[in-house]
Amino acid sequence: MHVQRVNHQPLRPMATISLVVMLLFAGWAETASAEKPGPTYRRHRSRIVWQPQAFESFSTEKEFSKIIAKARRSKVLKRDAKGLWPFHFIAFLKSKPRATKLTLVWYRLNKKREQVDFTEFTVPADGLTLQAQLMLKPLMGFKSGDRLEARVTRLVGGREKVYASCRITLK
C-alpha cells in the first residue's frame, strides 16, 4: 500500500502510531477481502452493473447490495440533454487480472459482432472490481437504437480474455 503525505513535516510520535495502526487495519481488511470476497461480489461476479447516474455512497454491505440490485435492472440507456449517453459502471471481475491494464470494449450485436469502440483503464493487478464512468458519443460510432455488449477484457496470448460483460440498448 502506498501512502502519500501532503506536507513534508516529520510526523509526531502519536501520529506515527496512528498511521501504523491505520495501515495495519487497512492491510488486514485488504487481506480478508482478497481471501473471501463479499456476497455482493459473489452474486454479480463476471457482470458489469451500470446506470446513467453516479452510484450512491453506502456504508454497509446490505446497502451496497440494494444499490447494485436496483442498477442491475437497467437494460436501456437513454440520452441526456446534450445528446450523450452517460455510463457509470462497476465491473465485478471474474478473476484477478494479474495485469495493470484492462480494456472496456463495445460490440454492436448484429448477425456478426462488430467492435464499435474501446477504452483502456489502469487497475491494480490483484483487484476484483473496476468502477468508472464514460460518456458514449455519436462521434465514437454509437447511435440510437444500437444493441451493444460491453466487455471488460485484456489480450492474453493474442486472445481476448473476458472478465465481465453486460448488454445495453441505446435510446
Protein Blocks (a to p, Z undefined) as FASTA:
>chain_A
ZZddfblcdcdfklmmmmmmmmmmmmmmmmmmmmmccfklmmmgoiacddfbdcdddfbf
klmmmmmmmmmmpmbdcddfkopacdddddddfbdfkiabdcdddddddfbdcdfbdcdd
dddfkbcbdcddddddfknopaehiacdddddddeehiacdfbdcddddZZ
